[in-house]
Amino acid sequence: MVDYGINFWSDNDFIIEDGQVKINYKTKPAIIDIVKKVREEGYRGPLLLRFPHLIKKQVDKIFTHFETSIKQYHYKGQFKAVFPLKVNQFPNFVLPLVELSQNRCYGLEAGSKAELIIAMAYTNKGSPITVNGFKDKEMISLGFIAANMGHEITLTIEGLNELETIIEVAEEMGKPCPNIGLRIRLHSSGIGIWAKSGGINSKFGLTSTELLEGIRLLEKHKLIEKFTMIHFHIGSQISDISPLKKAMREAGNIYAELRKMGAKNLKSVNIGGGLAVEYTQHEGSPNRNYTLDEFAGDVVFSLKEIAKNKKEPEPDIYIESGRYIAASHALLVAPVLELFSQEYDEKALHLKDKNPQLIEELNELYNTVNEKYAIEYLHDSLDHMESLLTLFDLGYIDLQDRSNTEILVHLIIKKVIKILKHKNHSDIIRIQEQVQERYLLNCSFFQSLPDYWGLEQSFPVMPLDRLNKRPTRSASLWDITCDSDGEIGFDLNKPLFLHDVDVTTEEYFLGFFLVGAYQEVLGMRHNLFTHPTELSVEFEEDGTHSVTNLLEAQTILDVLDDLDYDTKEIERRLKQRIEDSELIDDETRKEVLGQLYVMLSENGYLRTITNGERK
Ligand code: PLP
C-alpha cells in the first residue's frame, strides 16, 4: 500500500490504520471523521485543524533534549527558549502555546510593535521576552514599559543607531531598563532557501568593529551591566549541521572576547532559530542531516569547550526555533471538487455511424485491451491521438471526432492503469507523467501554502481515507484561484498518486500536513480567498476529544470591509440594481435579494458542485 512517506515526516504524530489517517494520540481518532462531523454542521470549504497536544510535544522535546545534553556534559548554564511570533501569531496557536508551556522557561520573541504587545500581554511571568528586528523610539519605549510590568525582556540591537535610541530612552524613562542584547553578524550562514539571515552580507547584526563601538557606548552611558546577551541566527530550516557548528565556534569566541573586554553581565548566547522540520515524503531526500539530539549536543558541547579554553563561565543558552514548534500542529484539509478527466466518461462518447478509420481503431483498442498487450495498446492509442489531433488542425476531422478521440484515449489509459496497477511497470510510471489527472481542490495555495508558491517548499500531502486501496492516478493539484500558479504539478522525482474517485457521488479529501509554521500569516488573499475555517482538536485526560475554537472563514462582506469598501453602500447598490432591473419580475425580486444576502454572509470558498451537492 502507498503510505505517502508518513514514516519520514510524521514523527509518529499521525498513523495509517484501517485505511484512514489517524491522530496517533489517546483514542486515535480518524481525521476524516472529525472533518465530516464539522461539515455536517454546515462548515464548507477548506478546514485548518490545529492539534494543541503537538505544540506541547514539540516544546517538551526541545527542552528535554537540551536538558539531557546539559546533564551529559555537566554544563553549568541554563537552557531557555522563546517562540518567535512571526512564525505564527494566531491566537488559537499562541494561547495554547503559552498555557501548555507554563512549567518551562519558555517565552515569546517579538519582531514588531504588534508582536511585542502580544508578548507583553501573554508571556508567562518569569519567562523571557526577546525583541529582534528594526526598532524606533516608540518600540524601544514599549520595551521599557514591559520591563516596568516586571517582564524579563531583552531588546536585541540590530544596529548602533538603535543602541543610541536605547540610551536616549533610558535617560528619559529611567529604571528599570530592559536587558540589552547585541545581534552579531557572523561569517557563517546556513544552507538552503532560508539561509539569507546569516553571513557577512546579511540584513541584520553588528560587525566586529560595530560591536567594539557598541561596548564603548554602553560603558560610556553606564549601561554595560544591562548588556546580557549576544544573538545570531543563521537561517531557518538549517539542512546541514556543519554551518551551525561553525557559527557556534564563532559566536562562542565573540562571547568570551566581549566578557574579557568588561561585559561582565554578558551571560547568554541566543542561537536564534534554524532547527529544521522534516517535510519529505520520499526516501533518500531528507530535509536535514541531523537529529535534535545531535543539534543540542553540538550547541552545548561547543559552548562548553570555548568557555573552558577561554576561562569564562558557561553561558545560558537561548533558542528561538519556531518552525520546529509550530509546523506539526496544523493540518489543512481540502475537499476535492473535481477530477478533470471525469468528463471523459463512456457516457460522453458519441460515436458516429461512420467514424474516421483511426477512431474506429481506437474504439477497437479500448474494447479489446488486455494484460498481455496493455502497454502496446497504450502506445498505439497515444500515437493515434497525435495523428487525430493533427487531422483536426488540418481540418479533416470535426469537433465531435476530436472529442471522441480524447474520451477513447482517456478510457484506454484508465483501463490499462487498472489492468496493470499491481505491477510497477516503468512504462506505466513514465506514461503517468503524460496522463496526469488534475484534481481541483477547494482551497487557495496562495492563502494556505504560500511557501509552495514563493519558494517551492513542498508539504506532505495525502488523502485522508481509502489508504487500503492503491491510488492509480498520477496527480497534479489545482486550487480554485484564477491563477495558473495555483498548481502543484506532478513531479516524477516526487510523484503523487491519488485515487480515481467519482466526486459527484463520493467525497474525497486531501490533507496537507506540517503547515503550522509561517503559512498562515504569510498567506495572501489572492482572489480574496481568506484564512480557512479553523478549529482545534483537544484531548481530555480520559482520551476523548472535542472540537474547540471553531472559527469560520470570513464572510464576503467582512472581506470587502477589510479592503475598506463601504459594505452598507455595496448592499444598498445591489438592492437598488435588483429593484431597478426589468429582467427580474416582481415575484422573484425578493427571492433573488434573499439569495444574495445569504451569499454575502457566507465565506467565499466554493460550496456547490455540478449536481447541486454542497461541498
Ligand atoms: N529568530 C530569528 C531572528 C529569525 O529571523 C527567525 C526566522 O527566520 C527565527 C528566529 C525562527 O527560526 P525558525 O524558522 O528556524 O523557527
Residues whose N, C-alpha, C, O or C-beta is under 5 A from the ligand:
A	BS01	PLP	P84 N132 H233 G235 S236 Q237 G272 G273 G274 L275 E320 S321 G322 R323 Y324
